[in-house]
Amino acid sequence: QLQASGGGLVQPGGSLRLSCAASGFVFSDYTMTWIRRAPGKGLDLVSTITASGSTTYAASVKGRFTISRDNAKNTLFLQMNSLKPEDTAVYYCTNALGRGSGTQVTVSS
């Protein structure tokens, strides 16, 4: 099971930290990914972190977002800085086993 949290309403330029609590599988064994769905659009890959800690980012968020994981706490994070209105979306954490519940991020003044 994957459950994202930490979303909310933030002004442009602000920050949010998303968390994803994982259970029911060996978290440390899996590559984890954040994806998002903006209003009226399809799913976009945001960032990935492998089991060994290697990270990748979409060009649109590189330099602003940071993905991390705490294997001891079975938790995935996404630190989002310098947020833009176009970052508004429902954010989900996923792995090869599936996708969890999302958290809404709204960037607006």
N, CA, C and O atoms as CSV, one atom per row, in Angstrom:
chain,resi,resn,atom,element,x,y,z
A,1,GLN,N,N,0.840,-1.189,0.000
A,1,GLN,CA,C,0.000,0.000,0.000
A,1,GLN,C,C,0.884,1.251,0.000
A,1,GLN,O,O,1.920,1.309,0.663
A,2,LEU,N,N,0.436,2.245,-0.767
A,2,LEU,CA,C,1.154,3.517,-0.858
A,2,LEU,C,C,0.168,4.644,-0.598
A,2,LEU,O,O,-0.901,4.686,-1.208
A,3,GLN,N,N,0.514,5.551,0.296
A,3,GLN,CA,C,-0.374,6.654,0.631
A,3,GLN,C,C,0.407,7.951,0.676
A,3,GLN,O,O,1.270,8.147,1.532
A,4,ALA,N,N,0.090,8.835,-0.262
A,4,ALA,CA,C,0.761,10.130,-0.338
A,4,ALA,C,C,0.061,11.150,0.553
A,4,ALA,O,O,-1.146,11.073,0.780
A,5,SER,N,N,0.835,12.098,1.050
A,5,SER,CA,C,0.292,13.178,1.874
A,5,SER,C,C,1.209,14.388,1.750
A,5,SER,O,O,2.294,14.310,1.173
A,6,GLY,N,N,0.748,15.509,2.305
A,6,GLY,CA,C,1.570,16.707,2.332
A,6,GLY,C,C,1.197,17.762,1.323
A,6,GLY,O,O,1.808,18.830,1.297
A,7,GLY,N,N,0.214,17.495,0.493
A,7,GLY,CA,C,-0.211,18.478,-0.481
A,7,GLY,C,C,-0.956,19.629,0.170
A,7,GLY,O,O,-1.223,19.619,1.372
A,8,GLY,N,N,-1.287,20.629,-0.650
A,8,GLY,CA,C,-2.026,21.770,-0.140
A,8,GLY,C,C,-2.001,22.910,-1.128
A,8,GLY,O,O,-1.609,22.752,-2.284
A,9,LEU,N,N,-2.429,24.068,-0.647
A,9,LEU,CA,C,-2.447,25.295,-1.447
A,9,LEU,C,C,-1.230,26.134,-1.079
A,9,LEU,O,O,-0.981,26.400,0.097
A,10,VAL,N,N,-0.484,26.544,-2.078
A,10,VAL,CA,C,0.718,27.332,-1.841
A,10,VAL,C,C,0.832,28.400,-2.913
A,10,VAL,O,O,0.378,28.207,-4.041
A,11,GLN,N,N,1.432,29.518,-2.565
A,11,GLN,CA,C,1.622,30.599,-3.530
A,11,GLN,C,C,2.795,30.278,-4.448
A,11,GLN,O,O,3.689,29.517,-4.079
A,12,PRO,N,N,2.791,30.854,-5.633
A,12,PRO,CA,C,3.949,30.681,-6.524
A,12,PRO,C,C,5.234,31.078,-5.814
A,12,PRO,O,O,5.291,32.082,-5.104
A,13,GLY,N,N,6.261,30.268,-6.024
A,13,GLY,CA,C,7.528,30.491,-5.341
A,13,GLY,C,C,7.646,29.784,-4.010
A,13,GLY,O,O,8.724,29.749,-3.417
A,14,GLY,N,N,6.555,29.225,-3.537
A,14,GLY,CA,C,6.557,28.550,-2.252
A,14,GLY,C,C,7.083,27.127,-2.328
A,14,GLY,O,O,7.532,26.662,-3.376
A,15,SER,N,N,7.014,26.446,-1.181
A,15,SER,CA,C,7.538,25.085,-1.073
A,15,SER,C,C,6.533,24.166,-0.395
A,15,SER,O,O,5.707,24.595,0.410
A,16,LEU,N,N,6.630,22.905,-0.740
A,16,LEU,CA,C,5.881,21.854,-0.076
A,16,LEU,C,C,6.761,20.614,-0.021
A,16,LEU,O,O,7.645,20.422,-0.857
A,17,ARG,N,N,6.502,19.776,0.980
A,17,ARG,CA,C,7.195,18.492,1.061
A,17,ARG,C,C,6.153,17.383,1.087
A,17,ARG,O,O,5.365,17.283,2.027
A,18,LEU,N,N,6.154,16.565,0.065
A,18,LEU,CA,C,5.240,15.436,-0.008
A,18,LEU,C,C,5.886,14.207,0.625
A,18,LEU,O,O,7.100,14.015,0.557
A,19,SER,N,N,5.052,13.390,1.235
A,19,SER,CA,C,5.496,12.121,1.797
A,19,SER,C,C,4.650,11.002,1.224
A,19,SER,O,O,3.503,11.214,0.831
A,20,CYS,N,N,5.220,9.816,1.180
A,20,CYS,CA,C,4.490,8.634,0.738
A,20,CYS,C,C,4.828,7.504,1.696
A,20,CYS,O,O,5.963,7.030,1.733
A,21,ALA,N,N,3.853,7.079,2.458
A,21,ALA,CA,C,4.044,5.983,3.405
A,21,ALA,C,C,3.780,4.660,2.703
A,21,ALA,O,O,2.735,4.472,2.081
A,22,ALA,N,N,4.733,3.751,2.808
A,22,ALA,CA,C,4.633,2.462,2.133
A,22,ALA,C,C,4.480,1.343,3.140
A,22,ALA,O,O,5.041,1.389,4.235
A,23,SER,N,N,3.721,0.347,2.760
A,23,SER,CA,C,3.553,-0.825,3.617
A,23,SER,C,C,3.189,-2.024,2.767
A,23,SER,O,O,2.705,-1.880,1.644
A,24,GLY,N,N,3.424,-3.212,3.309
A,24,GLY,CA,C,3.027,-4.439,2.639
A,24,GLY,C,C,4.033,-5.018,1.678
A,24,GLY,O,O,3.766,-6.032,1.032
A,25,PHE,N,N,5.181,-4.390,1.573
A,25,PHE,CA,C,6.243,-4.918,0.717
A,25,PHE,C,C,7.585,-4.429,1.266
A,25,PHE,O,O,7.627,-3.569,2.146
A,26,VAL,N,N,8.667,-4.979,0.744
A,26,VAL,CA,C,9.995,-4.580,1.202
A,26,VAL,C,C,10.386,-3.297,0.473
A,26,VAL,O,O,10.921,-3.328,-0.635
A,27,PHE,N,N,10.108,-2.183,1.118
A,27,PHE,CA,C,10.265,-0.852,0.516
A,27,PHE,C,C,11.663,-0.650,-0.067
A,27,PHE,O,O,11.811,-0.112,-1.165
A,28,SER,N,N,12.674,-1.078,0.662
A,28,SER,CA,C,14.051,-0.798,0.251
A,28,SER,C,C,14.442,-1.524,-1.040
A,28,SER,O,O,15.457,-1.182,-1.647
A,29,ASP,N,N,13.675,-2.499,-1.461
A,29,ASP,CA,C,13.997,-3.267,-2.654
A,29,ASP,C,C,13.518,-2.603,-3.947
A,29,ASP,O,O,13.925,-3.004,-5.038
A,30,TYR,N,N,12.661,-1.596,-3.829
A,30,TYR,CA,C,11.954,-1.078,-4.994
A,30,TYR,C,C,12.381,0.313,-5.432
A,30,TYR,O,O,12.617,1.200,-4.612
A,31,THR,N,N,12.473,0.481,-6.747
A,31,THR,CA,C,12.523,1.811,-7.325
A,31,THR,C,C,11.176,2.478,-7.086
A,31,THR,O,O,10.121,1.875,-7.281
A,32,MET,N,N,11.235,3.738,-6.659
A,32,MET,CA,C,10.017,4.483,-6.357
A,32,MET,C,C,9.934,5.715,-7.256
A,32,MET,O,O,10.947,6.327,-7.597
A,33,THR,N,N,8.716,6.059,-7.624
A,33,THR,CA,C,8.501,7.139,-8.585
A,33,THR,C,C,7.368,8.047,-8.123
A,33,THR,O,O,6.353,7.579,-7.607
A,34,TRP,N,N,7.549,9.327,-8.310
A,34,TRP,CA,C,6.457,10.291,-8.177
A,34,TRP,C,C,5.943,10.610,-9.579
A,34,TRP,O,O,6.719,10.880,-10.495
A,35,ILE,N,N,4.637,10.573,-9.722
A,35,ILE,CA,C,3.989,10.989,-10.948
A,35,ILE,C,C,2.920,12.014,-10.592
A,35,ILE,O,O,2.563,12.154,-9.423
A,36,ARG,N,N,2.411,12.723,-11.576
A,36,ARG,CA,C,1.367,13.703,-11.303
A,36,ARG,C,C,0.401,13.793,-12.476
A,36,ARG,O,O,0.739,13.492,-13.620
A,37,ARG,N,N,-0.805,14.217,-12.148
A,37,ARG,CA,C,-1.822,14.455,-13.164
A,37,ARG,C,C,-2.365,15.858,-12.979
A,37,ARG,O,O,-3.043,16.155,-11.995
A,38,ALA,N,N,-2.060,16.709,-13.932
A,38,ALA,CA,C,-2.584,18.074,-13.911
A,38,ALA,C,C,-4.033,18.070,-14.387
A,38,ALA,O,O,-4.449,17.139,-15.077
A,39,PRO,N,N,-4.798,19.082,-14.034
A,39,PRO,CA,C,-6.212,19.135,-14.445
A,39,PRO,C,C,-6.376,18.987,-15.954
A,39,PRO,O,O,-5.790,19.749,-16.723
A,40,GLY,N,N,-7.159,18.023,-16.370
A,40,GLY,CA,C,-7.455,17.837,-17.780
A,40,GLY,C,C,-6.332,17.226,-18.599
A,40,GLY,O,O,-6.405,17.194,-19.828
A,41,LYS,N,N,-5.285,16.737,-17.925
A,41,LYS,CA,C,-4.142,16.193,-18.649
A,41,LYS,C,C,-3.848,14.769,-18.207
A,41,LYS,O,O,-4.467,14.260,-17.272
A,42,GLY,N,N,-2.905,14.130,-18.878
A,42,GLY,CA,C,-2.530,12.771,-18.544
A,42,GLY,C,C,-1.479,12.730,-17.443
A,42,GLY,O,O,-1.069,13.757,-16.902
A,43,LEU,N,N,-1.061,11.514,-17.131
A,43,LEU,CA,C,-0.064,11.325,-16.092
A,43,LEU,C,C,1.333,11.680,-16.602
A,43,LEU,O,O,1.715,11.301,-17.709
A,44,ASP,N,N,2.074,12.397,-15.794
A,44,ASP,CA,C,3.453,12.759,-16.119
A,44,ASP,C,C,4.392,12.234,-15.055
A,44,ASP,O,O,4.090,12.302,-13.864
A,45,LEU,N,N,5.529,11.710,-15.479
A,45,LEU,CA,C,6.560,11.283,-14.545
A,45,LEU,C,C,7.258,12.514,-13.998
A,45,LEU,O,O,7.642,13.407,-14.754
A,46,VAL,N,N,7.422,12.560,-12.688
A,46,VAL,CA,C,8.075,13.704,-12.045
A,46,VAL,C,C,9.508,13.360,-11.657
A,46,VAL,O,O,10.448,14.071,-12.012
A,47,SER,N,N,9.662,12.250,-10.915
A,47,SER,CA,C,10.986,11.909,-10.409
A,47,SER,C,C,11.016,10.451,-9.978
A,47,SER,O,O,10.000,9.888,-9.568
A,48,THR,N,N,12.198,9.849,-10.077
A,48,THR,CA,C,12.395,8.457,-9.709
A,48,THR,C,C,13.629,8.316,-8.845
A,48,THR,O,O,14.617,9.024,-9.039
A,49,ILE,N,N,13.571,7.400,-7.887
A,49,ILE,CA,C,14.735,7.052,-7.077
A,49,ILE,C,C,14.832,5.535,-7.030
A,49,ILE,O,O,13.865,4.847,-6.704
A,50,THR,N,N,16.013,5.023,-7.362
A,50,THR,CA,C,16.193,3.582,-7.368
A,50,THR,C,C,16.449,3.056,-5.956
A,50,THR,O,O,16.588,3.822,-5.003
A,51,ALA,N,N,16.505,1.745,-5.851
A,51,ALA,CA,C,16.783,1.127,-4.561
A,51,ALA,C,C,18.161,1.547,-4.033
A,51,ALA,O,O,18.377,1.611,-2.823
A,52,SER,N,N,19.068,1.825,-4.933
A,52,SER,CA,C,20.420,2.218,-4.527
A,52,SER,C,C,20.561,3.729,-4.322
A,52,SER,O,O,21.615,4.212,-3.910
A,53,GLY,N,N,19.483,4.470,-4.615
A,53,GLY,CA,C,19.493,5.902,-4.360
A,53,GLY,C,C,19.761,6.790,-5.555
A,53,GLY,O,O,19.847,8.008,-5.397
A,54,SER,N,N,19.897,6.232,-6.736
A,54,SER,CA,C,20.068,7.052,-7.930
A,54,SER,C,C,18.755,7.757,-8.273
A,54,SER,O,O,17.676,7.178,-8.154
A,55,THR,N,N,18.866,8.999,-8.694
A,55,THR,CA,C,17.672,9.803,-8.940
A,55,THR,C,C,17.624,10.335,-10.372
A,55,THR,O,O,18.655,10.563,-11.005
A,56,THR,N,N,16.414,10.525,-10.856
A,56,THR,CA,C,16.178,11.180,-12.133
A,56,THR,C,C,15.001,12.134,-11.971
A,56,THR,O,O,14.148,11.943,-11.105
A,57,TYR,N,N,14.967,13.158,-12.811
A,57,TYR,CA,C,13.928,14.179,-12.737
A,57,TYR,C,C,13.445,14.554,-14.131
A,57,TYR,O,O,14.201,14.528,-15.102
A,58,ALA,N,N,12.167,14.902,-14.201
A,58,ALA,CA,C,11.652,15.501,-15.416
A,58,ALA,C,C,12.314,16.857,-15.607
A,58,ALA,O,O,12.657,17.537,-14.639
A,59,ALA,N,N,12.488,17.238,-16.858
A,59,ALA,CA,C,13.152,18.510,-17.145
A,59,ALA,C,C,12.404,19.683,-16.502
A,59,ALA,O,O,13.017,20.675,-16.108
A,60,SER,N,N,11.095,19.562,-16.403
A,60,SER,CA,C,10.275,20.658,-15.897
A,60,SER,C,C,10.457,20.906,-14.406
A,60,SER,O,O,10.105,21.977,-13.912
A,61,VAL,N,N,11.004,19.928,-13.682
A,61,VAL,CA,C,11.153,20.086,-12.230
A,61,VAL,C,C,12.609,20.036,-11.778
A,61,VAL,O,O,12.901,20.292,-10.610
A,62,LYS,N,N,13.514,19.714,-12.678
A,62,LYS,CA,C,14.918,19.575,-12.309
A,62,LYS,C,C,15.450,20.879,-11.744
A,62,LYS,O,O,15.250,21.952,-12.314
A,63,GLY,N,N,16.135,20.765,-10.608
A,63,GLY,CA,C,16.668,21.951,-9.955
A,63,GLY,C,C,15.720,22.572,-8.953
A,63,GLY,O,O,16.120,23.423,-8.159
A,64,ARG,N,N,14.454,22.148,-8.984
A,64,ARG,CA,C,13.459,22.680,-8.046
A,64,ARG,C,C,12.951,21.604,-7.083
A,64,ARG,O,O,12.652,21.889,-5.924
A,65,PHE,N,N,12.859,20.384,-7.569
A,65,PHE,CA,C,12.332,19.281,-6.764
A,65,PHE,C,C,13.477,18.343,-6.374
A,65,PHE,O,O,14.449,18.188,-7.114
A,66,THR,N,N,13.346,17.724,-5.205
A,66,THR,CA,C,14.318,16.732,-4.744
A,66,THR,C,C,13.579,15.510,-4.204
A,66,THR,O,O,12.753,15.617,-3.298
A,67,ILE,N,N,13.890,14.357,-4.772
A,67,ILE,CA,C,13.307,13.110,-4.303
A,67,ILE,C,C,14.276,12.460,-3.318
A,67,ILE,O,O,15.493,12.538,-3.487
A,68,SER,N,N,13.723,11.818,-2.290
A,68,SER,CA,C,14.553,11.102,-1.326
A,68,SER,C,C,13.731,9.984,-0.711
A,68,SER,O,O,12.515,9.914,-0.885
A,69,ARG,N,N,14.418,9.111,0.011
A,69,ARG,CA,C,13.723,8.008,0.657
A,69,ARG,C,C,14.372,7.722,1.999
A,69,ARG,O,O,15.572,7.921,2.190
A,70,ASP,N,N,13.544,7.247,2.925
A,70,ASP,CA,C,14.012,6.795,4.223
A,70,ASP,C,C,13.587,5.333,4.346
A,70,ASP,O,O,12.449,5.032,4.704
A,71,ASN,N,N,14.507,4.446,4.048
A,71,ASN,CA,C,14.156,3.023,4.053
A,71,ASN,C,C,13.825,2.511,5.450
A,71,ASN,O,O,13.047,1.568,5.601
A,72,ALA,N,N,14.407,3.124,6.459
A,72,ALA,CA,C,14.123,2.697,7.831
A,72,ALA,C,C,12.674,3.010,8.214
A,72,ALA,O,O,12.078,2.324,9.044
A,73,LYS,N,N,12.125,4.051,7.600
A,73,LYS,CA,C,10.752,4.455,7.905
A,73,LYS,C,C,9.778,4.120,6.779
A,73,LYS,O,O,8.610,4.503,6.829
A,74,ASN,N,N,10.266,3.399,5.758
A,74,ASN,CA,C,9.405,3.022,4.629
A,74,ASN,C,C,8.669,4.223,4.053
A,74,ASN,O,O,7.464,4.169,3.807
A,75,THR,N,N,9.403,5.299,3.843
A,75,THR,CA,C,8.780,6.532,3.399
A,75,THR,C,C,9.560,7.154,2.244
A,75,THR,O,O,10.790,7.200,2.249
A,76,LEU,N,N,8.817,7.622,1.271
A,76,LEU,CA,C,9.347,8.344,0.116
A,76,LEU,C,C,8.986,9.817,0.270
A,76,LEU,O,O,7.913,10.151,0.773
A,77,PHE,N,N,9.888,10.696,-0.167
A,77,PHE,CA,C,9.641,12.133,-0.046
A,77,PHE,C,C,9.816,12.833,-1.398
A,77,PHE,O,O,10.501,12.343,-2.296
A,78,LEU,N,N,9.175,13.988,-1.503
A,78,LEU,CA,C,9.416,14.882,-2.631
A,78,LEU,C,C,9.421,16.302,-2.089
A,78,LEU,O,O,8.371,16.839,-1.734
A,79,GLN,N,N,10.588,16.906,-2.027
A,79,GLN,CA,C,10.709,18.307,-1.631
A,79,GLN,C,C,10.525,19.166,-2.872
A,79,GLN,O,O,11.265,19.032,-3.846
A,80,MET,N,N,9.544,20.040,-2.830
A,80,MET,CA,C,9.215,20.873,-3.975
A,80,MET,C,C,9.430,22.331,-3.622
A,80,MET,O,O,8.748,22.868,-2.750
A,81,ASN,N,N,10.363,22.966,-4.285
A,81,ASN,CA,C,10.681,24.376,-4.065
A,81,ASN,C,C,10.373,25.189,-5.315
A,81,ASN,O,O,10.195,24.639,-6.402
A,82,SER,N,N,10.314,26.485,-5.146
A,82,SER,CA,C,10.063,27.393,-6.277
A,82,SER,C,C,8.871,26.921,-7.101
A,82,SER,O,O,8.944,26.837,-8.327
A,83,LEU,N,N,7.801,26.622,-6.432
A,83,LEU,CA,C,6.634,26.068,-7.106
A,83,LEU,C,C,6.006,27.068,-8.074
A,83,LEU,O,O,5.993,28.276,-7.837
A,84,LYS,N,N,5.490,26.522,-9.165
A,84,LYS,CA,C,4.872,27.319,-10.227
A,84,LYS,C,C,3.415,26.874,-10.391
A,84,LYS,O,O,3.070,25.752,-10.020
A,85,PRO,N,N,2.567,27.735,-10.937
A,85,PRO,CA,C,1.176,27.335,-11.173
A,85,PRO,C,C,1.067,26.051,-11.996
A,85,PRO,O,O,0.138,25.267,-11.800
A,86,GLU,N,N,1.993,25.835,-12.899
A,86,GLU,CA,C,1.939,24.637,-13.733
A,86,GLU,C,C,2.302,23.364,-12.978
A,86,GLU,O,O,2.196,22.269,-13.531
A,87,ASP,N,N,2.728,23.490,-11.725
A,87,ASP,CA,C,2.957,22.309,-10.891
A,87,ASP,C,C,1.665,21.816,-10.245
A,87,ASP,O,O,1.650,20.762,-9.610
A,88,THR,N,N,0.588,22.571,-10.405
A,88,THR,CA,C,-0.697,22.160,-9.856
A,88,THR,C,C,-1.121,20.820,-10.438
A,88,THR,O,O,-1.211,20.658,-11.655
A,89,ALA,N,N,-1.377,19.867,-9.560
A,89,ALA,CA,C,-1.704,18.509,-9.999
A,89,ALA,C,C,-2.005,17.656,-8.777
A,89,ALA,O,O,-1.771,18.057,-7.637
A,90,VAL,N,N,-2.526,16.477,-9.046
A,90,VAL,CA,C,-2.577,15.440,-8.015
A,90,VAL,C,C,-1.297,14.624,-8.156
A,90,VAL,O,O,-0.966,14.152,-9.244
A,91,TYR,N,N,-0.589,14.467,-7.057
A,91,TYR,CA,C,0.686,13.766,-7.054
A,91,TYR,C,C,0.496,12.378,-6.439
A,91,TYR,O,O,-0.167,12.213,-5.415
A,92,TYR,N,N,1.094,11.398,-7.092
A,92,TYR,CA,C,1.014,10.009,-6.649
A,92,TYR,C,C,2.418,9.429,-6.526
A,92,TYR,O,O,3.328,9.796,-7.269
A,93,CYS,N,N,2.571,8.517,-5.574
A,93,CYS,CA,C,3.787,7.712,-5.543
A,93,CYS,C,C,3.456,6.335,-6.107
A,93,CYS,O,O,2.364,5.803,-5.903
A,94,THR,N,N,4.416,5.782,-6.812
A,94,THR,CA,C,4.188,4.505,-7.484
A,94,THR,C,C,5.438,3.632,-7.427
A,94,THR,O,O,6.549,4.109,-7.197
A,95,ASN,N,N,5.219,2.355,-7.641
A,95,ASN,CA,C,6.326,1.439,-7.902
A,95,ASN,C,C,5.793,0.327,-8.804
A,95,ASN,O,O,4.682,0.420,-9.325
A,96,ALA,N,N,6.582,-0.709,-8.981
A,96,ALA,CA,C,6.185,-1.775,-9.900
A,96,ALA,C,C,4.923,-2.500,-9.451
A,96,ALA,O,O,4.288,-3.201,-10.239
A,97,LEU,N,N,4.561,-2.328,-8.179
A,97,LEU,CA,C,3.391,-3.025,-7.646
A,97,LEU,C,C,2.113,-2.239,-7.834
A,97,LEU,O,O,1.020,-2.796,-7.729
A,98,GLY,N,N,2.236,-0.947,-8.112
A,98,GLY,CA,C,1.027,-0.165,-8.315
A,98,GLY,C,C,1.158,1.268,-7.860
A,98,GLY,O,O,2.249,1.743,-7.542
A,99,ARG,N,N,0.023,1.951,-7.834
A,99,ARG,CA,C,-0.038,3.365,-7.500
A,99,ARG,C,C,-0.930,3.562,-6.283
A,99,ARG,O,O,-1.978,2.930,-6.150
A,100,GLY,N,N,-0.500,4.441,-5.410
A,100,GLY,CA,C,-1.290,4.680,-4.214
A,100,GLY,C,C,-2.237,5.841,-4.371
A,100,GLY,O,O,-2.443,6.353,-5.471
A,101,SER,N,N,-2.812,6.250,-3.258
A,101,SER,CA,C,-3.704,7.407,-3.265
A,101,SER,C,C,-2.871,8.662,-3.455
A,101,SER,O,O,-1.707,8.708,-3.057
A,102,GLY,N,N,-3.460,9.668,-4.056
A,102,GLY,CA,C,-2.740,10.879,-4.385
A,102,GLY,C,C,-2.956,11.982,-3.382
A,102,GLY,O,O,-3.775,11.869,-2.470
A,103,THR,N,N,-2.199,13.064,-3.569
A,103,THR,CA,C,-2.354,14.257,-2.751
A,103,THR,C,C,-2.379,15.465,-3.674
A,103,THR,O,O,-1.568,15.581,-4.592
A,104,GLN,N,N,-3.329,16.370,-3.414
A,104,GLN,CA,C,-3.527,17.518,-4.293
A,104,GLN,C,C,-2.545,18.633,-3.960
A,104,GLN,O,O,-2.402,19.022,-2.801
A,105,VAL,N,N,-1.876,19.137,-4.978
A,105,VAL,CA,C,-1.017,20.304,-4.853
A,105,VAL,C,C,-1.592,21.400,-5.741
A,105,VAL,O,O,-1.770,21.206,-6.944
A,106,THR,N,N,-1.878,22.543,-5.146
A,106,THR,CA,C,-2.398,23.679,-5.893
A,106,THR,C,C,-1.484,24.869,-5.674
A,106,THR,O,O,-1.253,25.294,-4.543
A,107,VAL,N,N,-0.972,25.399,-6.769
A,107,VAL,CA,C,-0.078,26.557,-6.711
A,107,VAL,C,C,-0.817,27.744,-7.325
A,107,VAL,O,O,-1.040,27.798,-8.534
A,108,SER,N,N,-1.186,28.676,-6.479
A,108,SER,CA,C,-1.989,29.797,-6.934
A,108,SER,C,C,-1.840,30.964,-5.984
A,108,SER,O,O,-1.637,30.786,-4.783
A,109,SER,N,N,-1.944,32.174,-6.543
A,109,SER,CA,C,-1.908,33.369,-5.705
A,109,SER,C,C,-3.326,33.818,-5.362
A,109,SER,O,O,-3.507,34.813,-4.660
